[in-house]
Amino acid sequence: MQDGDTLNATGLFFYSFIVTGNVDYLFRITLLKKLGHVHPLVTVLGVIVGLGLFGFIGLIFGPLLVNYIILLFQIYTNEFIDNKPEA
């Protein structure tokens, strides 16, 4: 077993975990909020569901899938539930 520079390795691990990981999640949530008007909870839920269903590619398709389901429910509500015939 080879001895290395444990202090630098530990620092790199924490830098990668804190900075790189958080920048990805915060950037994704901010970008989807501004461009697509998607709530941050939908994004987080979509990432979790997408990773479970599709694996790595689920990071992209998960939030889209959740957002499409919400949109489909809104369309159904507007067309069939809100427009009751008047007698």
C-alpha positions as CSV (number, residue, x, y, z in Angstrom):
1,M,0.0,0.0,0.0
2,Q,1.3,3.4,-1.0
3,D,1.1,6.4,1.4
4,G,-0.1,9.6,-0.2
5,D,-1.0,13.1,0.7
6,T,-4.0,12.5,2.9
7,L,-4.6,16.2,3.7
8,N,-4.9,17.2,0.0
9,A,-7.0,14.2,-0.8
10,T,-9.4,15.0,2.0
11,G,-9.6,18.6,0.9
12,L,-10.3,17.6,-2.7
13,F,-13.0,15.3,-1.5
14,F,-14.8,18.0,0.5
15,Y,-14.4,20.5,-2.2
16,S,-15.9,18.2,-4.8
17,F,-18.7,17.2,-2.5
18,I,-19.6,20.7,-1.3
19,V,-18.8,23.0,-4.2
20,T,-19.3,20.8,-7.3
21,G,-22.3,18.9,-6.0
22,N,-24.2,22.0,-4.8
23,V,-23.4,24.1,-7.9
24,D,-25.0,21.4,-10.0
25,Y,-28.2,21.2,-8.0
26,L,-28.5,24.9,-7.4
27,F,-27.8,25.7,-11.0
28,R,-30.3,23.2,-12.2
29,I,-33.1,24.4,-9.9
30,T,-32.4,28.1,-10.7
31,L,-32.3,27.5,-14.5
32,L,-35.5,25.5,-14.5
33,K,-37.2,28.1,-12.3
34,K,-36.3,31.0,-14.5
35,L,-36.7,29.3,-18.0
36,G,-39.5,26.9,-17.4
37,H,-41.3,28.3,-14.4
38,V,-40.9,24.9,-12.7
39,H,-41.1,24.8,-8.9
40,P,-37.9,23.6,-7.2
41,L,-39.7,20.8,-5.4
42,V,-40.8,19.4,-8.7
43,T,-37.2,19.5,-9.9
44,V,-35.9,17.7,-6.8
45,L,-38.7,15.1,-6.9
46,G,-38.1,14.6,-10.6
47,V,-34.4,14.0,-10.1
48,I,-35.0,11.4,-7.4
49,V,-37.7,9.6,-9.4
50,G,-35.7,9.9,-12.7
51,L,-32.6,8.3,-11.2
52,G,-34.7,5.4,-9.9
53,L,-36.5,4.8,-13.2
54,F,-33.9,5.7,-15.9
55,G,-30.5,5.8,-14.1
56,F,-28.1,8.5,-15.0
57,I,-30.2,9.9,-17.9
58,G,-33.0,10.3,-15.4
59,L,-31.3,13.5,-14.2
60,I,-32.7,15.1,-17.3
61,F,-35.9,13.1,-18.0
62,G,-37.1,12.8,-14.4
63,P,-38.0,16.5,-13.9
64,L,-39.5,16.6,-17.4
65,L,-41.7,13.5,-16.7
66,V,-42.9,14.9,-13.4
67,N,-43.7,18.3,-15.0
68,Y,-45.6,16.6,-17.9
69,I,-47.7,14.6,-15.4
70,I,-48.6,17.9,-13.6
71,L,-49.4,19.6,-16.9
72,L,-51.6,16.7,-18.0
73,F,-53.5,16.8,-14.7
74,Q,-54.0,20.6,-15.1
75,I,-55.3,20.1,-18.7
76,Y,-57.7,17.4,-17.5
77,T,-58.9,19.6,-14.7
78,N,-59.5,22.6,-16.9
79,E,-61.3,20.5,-19.6
80,F,-63.5,18.1,-17.6
81,I,-63.9,19.3,-14.0
82,D,-64.1,23.1,-14.2
83,N,-66.5,23.2,-17.2
84,K,-69.6,21.7,-15.7
85,P,-72.7,22.2,-17.9
86,E,-75.2,24.7,-16.7
87,A,-78.8,23.6,-16.3
